[in-house]
Amino acid sequence: MNPSDLATRSLAAVWHPCTPMKRHETEPLLAVARAQGPWLYDTAGRRYLDAISSWWVNLFGHSHPHIRAALTDQLQQLDHVMLAGCTHAAVVELSEKLAALTGLGHASYGSDGASATEMALKMSTHYWRNVGRPEKNCFVGLAGGYHGETVGALSVTDVPIFRSAYAPLVRLSATVPSPDARAAPPGETAADVA
């Protein structure tokens, strides 16, 4: 497929997150055909280093053979069942392994980082309500922090390009300075910044 055709079709049919759509009028989309390890390959066969690692594959790279085999095996047994009123061996076994590694009793699953942040905020609020302290429902976020684009995650995100469009929906958290050592003046240690 012609990369410009794919990009044109995409702009007509897909809302691309994390990027102002107007930007693509002057900066064309990268039409990706496949990925392997740290590399993306466009529809013309050119290779690009995926320095963002598509956010979710940064530890192991794209198309990791062990992960691909495990996914394929699982898909042949059970592709999906919601956990509201249902369970299955894979989720129980993973949850038991996570509990053994972390010392936590239960695992909760989300489809992405924003959903995980949303769930953590809700679980915290729910905990305090259950122990009779419903007023404990405020959060603190770090300056410059990014935690996703669901409404709850935006409440602890401090990146205006993501949060400002949805400001009427977002319950803002307190924002405190980030202990980022890269912002340290000469002679100040990372511990001093923190």
C-alpha positions in Angstrom: 0.0 0.0 0.0 1.2 3.5 -0.8 2.3 5.3 2.4 0.6 8.5 1.4 -2.7 6.7 0.7 -2.5 5.0 4.1 -1.8 8.4 5.8 -4.6 10.1 4.0 -7.1 7.4 4.8 -5.9 7.4 8.4 -6.5 11.2 8.7 -10.0 10.7 7.4 -10.9 7.9 9.7 -8.7 7.9 12.9 -8.5 10.3 15.8 -4.7 10.2 16.6 -4.2 10.7 20.4 -1.4 12.7 21.9 -1.1 14.8 18.8 -3.1 17.9 17.6 -4.7 16.7 14.4 -4.0 20.0 12.7 -0.3 19.2 13.0 -0.7 16.4 10.5 -1.6 18.9 7.8 2.1 19.8 7.6 3.8 16.8 9.3 2.7 13.6 7.6 1.9 10.5 9.6 4.5 7.7 9.6 2.7 4.7 7.9 4.1 1.7 9.8 3.8 -1.7 8.2 5.6 -3.8 10.8 7.9 -3.8 13.8 10.7 -6.0 15.1 12.8 -5.5 18.2 13.5 -1.7 18.6 12.7 -1.0 14.9 9.6 0.2 13.0 9.4 -0.4 9.3 7.3 1.9 7.1 5.2 0.8 4.1 8.1 1.6 1.8 10.5 -0.6 3.8 12.5 2.2 5.6 13.6 1.4 9.1 13.1 3.8 12.1 14.4 3.4 15.7 11.3 3.3 17.9 12.8 5.6 20.6 9.4 5.8 22.3 9.1 2.0 22.1 5.4 2.5 21.5 5.2 3.1 25.2 4.2 -0.5 26.0 7.1 -2.5 24.5 10.1 -0.7 25.8 11.5 -3.5 27.8 11.5 -6.3 25.3 10.9 -4.7 21.9 8.4 -5.5 19.2 7.5 -9.0 18.2 9.5 -10.7 21.0 9.4 -14.4 20.1 8.6 -15.6 23.7 5.9 -13.1 24.2 4.4 -13.7 20.8 4.4 -17.5 21.5 2.7 -17.0 24.8 0.0 -14.7 23.3 -0.6 -17.1 20.5 -0.9 -20.1 22.9 -3.3 -18.1 25.1 -5.4 -17.0 22.1 -5.9 -20.6 21.1 -7.3 -21.4 24.5 -9.2 -18.2 25.5 -9.0 -14.8 23.9 -11.0 -12.8 26.5 -13.5 -13.1 29.2 -14.4 -10.2 31.5 -13.5 -10.5 35.2 -16.9 -9.2 36.4 -18.4 -12.5 37.6 -16.0 -14.7 35.7 -12.4 -16.0 36.1 -9.9 -18.2 34.3 -6.7 -20.1 35.0 -4.4 -17.5 33.3 -5.6 -14.6 35.4 -5.5 -16.6 38.7 -2.0 -17.9 38.0 -0.7 -14.5 37.1 -2.4 -12.9 40.2 -0.8 -15.5 42.4 2.6 -14.9 41.0 2.2 -11.1 41.4 1.0 -11.6 45.0 4.1 -13.7 45.8 6.4 -11.1 44.3 4.8 -8.1 45.9 3.2 -9.3 49.1 -0.1 -7.7 48.0 -3.2 -9.7 48.3 -5.1 -9.0 45.1 -4.3 -7.9 41.5 -6.5 -5.6 39.5 -6.0 -5.3 35.7 -6.4 -2.5 33.2 -5.9 -2.3 29.5 -3.3 0.6 29.7 -1.5 2.9 32.0 -4.2 5.5 32.1 -6.7 2.9 33.2 -4.3 1.6 35.8 -3.9 5.1 37.2 -7.7 5.6 37.2 -8.1 2.3 39.1 -5.5 3.3 41.7 -7.2 6.6 42.3 -10.6 4.8 42.6 -9.2 2.1 44.9 -7.7 4.7 47.2 -10.9 6.6 47.4 -12.9 3.4 48.0 -10.5 2.3 50.8 -10.8 5.5 52.7 -14.6 5.5 52.3 -14.7 1.9 53.6 -12.7 2.8 56.7 -15.0 5.8 57.5 -12.8 8.6 56.1 -14.6 9.6 52.9 -13.2 13.1 53.1 -9.8 11.6 52.1 -10.3 11.9 48.4 -7.7 14.4 47.1 -4.5 13.5 45.3 -1.1 15.0 44.7 0.6 15.0 41.3 4.2 15.9 40.3 4.9 19.0 38.2 5.3 17.9 34.6 4.0 14.4 35.4 2.1 12.4 32.8 -0.2 9.6 33.9 -2.6 9.1 31.0 -5.7 10.7 29.4 -8.7 9.3 31.2 -10.4 11.9 33.2 -9.1 10.6 36.5 -5.5 10.2 35.2 -5.7 13.8 33.8 -6.4 15.0 37.4 -2.9 14.0 38.4 -1.3 14.9 35.1 0.5 18.2 34.8 0.9 18.5 31.0 -1.3 21.3 29.8 -1.6 20.1 26.1 -3.3 17.0 27.4 -5.3 18.4 30.3 -6.5 21.8 29.2 -9.0 20.6 26.5 -10.8 18.6 29.2 -10.4 21.1 32.1 -14.2 21.4 32.7 -14.2 17.6 33.4 -11.1 17.3 35.5 -10.9 17.6 39.2 -7.5 19.0 39.7 -5.1 17.6 42.3 -2.5 19.5 44.2 0.7 19.7 42.2 4.1 19.7 43.9 7.6 20.2 42.4 9.2 17.1 40.9 12.3 15.8 42.5 13.9 15.6 39.0 17.7 15.7 39.3 18.0 17.0 35.8 16.7 20.4 37.1 19.4 20.6 39.7 21.6 23.7 39.6 25.4 23.0 39.3 26.7 21.6 42.6 23.3 20.3 43.8 23.0 16.6 44.2 20.0 14.5 43.2 19.4 13.9 47.0 19.3 17.7 47.5 16.8 18.2 44.7 14.6 15.4 46.1 
